[in-house]
Amino acid sequence: MIIRQEESKDYESVYHLIQHAFQTAEHADGNEQDLVVNLRNSDSFIPELSLVAVKDDTIVGHILFTKAFVGDVEVLALAPLSVLPAYQGQGIGTLLMKEGHKIAKILGYTYSVVLGDPSYYERAGYTTASIYVIKPPFEIEDAYFMALCFSNEAKLIDGIMKYDDAFGLS
Ligand SMILES: CC(C)(COP(=O)(O)OP(=O)(O)OC[C@H]1O[C@@H](n2cnc3c(N)ncnc32)[C@H](O)[C@@H]1OP(=O)(O)O)[C@@H](O)C(=O)NCCC(=O)NCCS
């Protein structure tokens, strides 16, 4: 399996992959594929952090990290993460996260923030964002709003997470 940066020729496959993956997801709003289209066209898009997993000559997974802010600190928002149902449970989602984190670190980012199930994201190192005093811009149980810090020397960044407008949160 190969993990590589998404290219424009992949956009259509990625759109259908996200749609398919979220059809059976426990938490979905049904427009994750359109969110990705909008984020690609936004200032928050980081081409190096839109990754695809390719297996059997097919795109089977996708992950996107976009720019977000906590106060004046630029952080990453991980969303969405999608793996085709037939390929789930093989470690592809975890590999996409880990590869993304490696690139994020090289690009100089210190934090990645995700909203999701702690039992899943903990395996990639995420922990409750409240320990870094990163607060969600919506009401959510503490455990579901998580962050990963790539540096041992990062300072706490007390503030509310500001996502790209494409997320429709502000
Ligand atoms: C979540 C998702 C990306 C995981 O991808 P994956 O490639 O199957 O993940 P991995 O193989 O790395 O890990 C699989 C493990 O995670 C667990 N897992 C998967 N989704 C989970 C969830 N929502 N909550 C808790 N655990 C979950 C599986 O049960 C499996 O556990 P096991 O290793 O103990 O058997 C994939 O299931 C998916 O695309 N789901 C639909 C879209 C979605 O919900 N995305 C996340 C929100 S943005």
The ligand as a Tripos MOL2 file, in Angstrom:
@<TRIPOS>MOLECULE
LIG
   48    50     1     0     0
SMALL
NO_CHARGES

@<TRIPOS>ATOM
      1 C1        -12.8200    5.5880   11.2230 C.3       1 LIG1
      2 C2        -12.0940    4.9580   10.0420 C.3       1 LIG1
      3 C3        -11.3850    6.0390    9.2490 C.3       1 LIG1
      4 C4        -11.0800    3.9570   10.5630 C.3       1 LIG1
      5 O1        -10.3040    3.4680    9.4900 O.3       1 LIG1
      6 P1         -9.6200    2.0280    9.5620 P.3       1 LIG1
      7 O2         -8.6470    1.9590    8.4510 O.co2     1 LIG1
      8 O3        -10.6500    0.9820    9.6390 O.co2     1 LIG1
      9 O4         -8.8780    2.1510   10.9530 O.3       1 LIG1
     10 P2         -7.7300    1.2080   11.5140 P.3       1 LIG1
     11 O5         -7.6610   -0.0280   10.7110 O.co2     1 LIG1
     12 O6         -6.5130    2.0370   11.6410 O.co2     1 LIG1
     13 O7         -8.2580    0.8840   12.9690 O.3       1 LIG1
     14 C5         -9.3230   -0.0160   13.0880 C.3       1 LIG1
     15 C6         -9.7480   -0.1050   14.5150 C.3       1 LIG1
     16 O8        -10.4170    1.1040   14.8840 O.3       1 LIG1
     17 C7        -11.6870    0.7940   15.4120 C.3       1 LIG1
     18 N1        -12.6030    1.8580   15.0130 N.ar      1 LIG1
     19 C8        -12.9690    2.2020   13.7790 C.ar      1 LIG1
     20 N2        -13.8480    3.2330   13.8250 N.ar      1 LIG1
     21 C9        -13.9990    3.5350   15.1280 C.ar      1 LIG1
     22 C10       -14.7830    4.4980   15.8140 C.ar      1 LIG1
     23 N3        -15.5660    5.3800   15.1760 N.pl3     1 LIG1
     24 N4        -14.7020    4.5070   17.1590 N.ar      1 LIG1
     25 C11       -13.9030    3.6520   17.8340 C.ar      1 LIG1
     26 N5        -13.1520    2.7180   17.2280 N.ar      1 LIG1
     27 C12       -13.2040    2.6650   15.8910 C.ar      1 LIG1
     28 C13       -12.0510   -0.5230   14.7620 C.3       1 LIG1
     29 O9        -13.0090   -1.1930   15.5320 O.3       1 LIG1
     30 C14       -10.7110   -1.2430   14.7620 C.3       1 LIG1
     31 O10       -10.4650   -1.7470   16.0560 O.3       1 LIG1
     32 P3         -9.4740   -3.0220   16.2890 P.3       1 LIG1
     33 O11        -8.1340   -2.6420   15.7510 O.co2     1 LIG1
     34 O12        -9.4760   -3.1640   17.7790 O.co2     1 LIG1
     35 O13       -10.1000   -4.1410   15.5410 O.co2     1 LIG1
     36 C15       -13.0570    4.1890    9.0970 C.3       1 LIG1
     37 O14       -13.7560    3.2610    9.8860 O.3       1 LIG1
     38 C16       -14.0460    5.0860    8.3870 C.2       1 LIG1
     39 O15       -13.7810    5.5710    7.2910 O.2       1 LIG1
     40 N6        -15.2310    5.2660    8.9870 N.am      1 LIG1
     41 C17       -16.2730    6.0760    8.3880 C.3       1 LIG1
     42 C18       -15.9200    7.5380    8.4210 C.3       1 LIG1
     43 C19       -15.6010    8.0400    9.8300 C.2       1 LIG1
     44 O16       -16.3400    7.7760   10.7800 O.2       1 LIG1
     45 N7        -14.4760    8.7680    9.9380 N.am      1 LIG1
     46 C20       -14.0070    9.2700   11.2250 C.3       1 LIG1
     47 C21       -14.6180   10.5360   11.5830 C.3       1 LIG1
     48 S1        -13.8800   11.9240   10.7650 S.3       1 LIG1
@<TRIPOS>BOND
     1     1     2 1
     2     2     3 1
     3     2     4 1
     4     2    36 1
     5     4     5 1
     6     5     6 1
     7     6     7 2
     8     6     8 1
     9     6     9 1
    10     9    10 1
    11    10    11 2
    12    10    12 1
    13    10    13 1
    14    13    14 1
    15    14    15 1
    16    15    16 1
    17    15    30 1
    18    16    17 1
    19    17    18 1
    20    17    28 1
    21    18    19 ar
    22    18    27 ar
    23    19    20 ar
    24    20    21 ar
    25    21    22 ar
    26    21    27 ar
    27    22    23 1
    28    22    24 ar
    29    24    25 ar
    30    25    26 ar
    31    26    27 ar
    32    28    29 1
    33    28    30 1
    34    30    31 1
    35    31    32 1
    36    32    33 2
    37    32    34 1
    38    32    35 1
    39    36    37 1
    40    36    38 1
    41    38    39 2
    42    38    40 1
    43    40    41 1
    44    41    42 1
    45    42    43 1
    46    43    44 2
    47    43    45 1
    48    45    46 1
    49    46    47 1
    50    47    48 1
@<TRIPOS>SUBSTRUCTURE
     1 LIG1         1 GROUP 0 **** ****
